[in-house]
Amino acid sequence: MAREDFSVFDDANFDAEVLGRDSLTVVDFWSKTCIPCKQLKKVLGQVSEELPEGVVIGTVDGDENHELLAKYGVRGFPTLLFIKEGEVVETRTGVDRRQVLKKVIEEYA
C-alpha cells in the first residue's frame, strides 16, 4: 500500500477529518527525507489490511504542516499519534513492528 492510499491530513483539514471523528484515527507524521518513515509506511500498509471497523490511518507531511507539528510537539519523524474522540490517547516515535501497532490499535479501537 502506498502512502497515497492513506487519508491525507494537513493544517487545513485536520480538525474536521481527525478531531471531529469519534473512532480511532492513526496519524503518521512523516518527512520525504526520512528513511525510517519509508519503513513505517510498509508496516502501516500491512496493518491497514487488518484494521477494526471505523479505524482510519492517515498521514501528515511534516515538511509542509508546521502548525500541526507545533500543536502536537512533533520533533522527529516518524511520529504516530493515536487520536480518539479528539484526544491523543497514545504517541509513538520510530518504527514499530506490525504486531505492536496492531495491539495498540486494538486497545483503542
Disulfide bonds with the S-S distance in Angstrom:
Cys34-Cys37 2.36
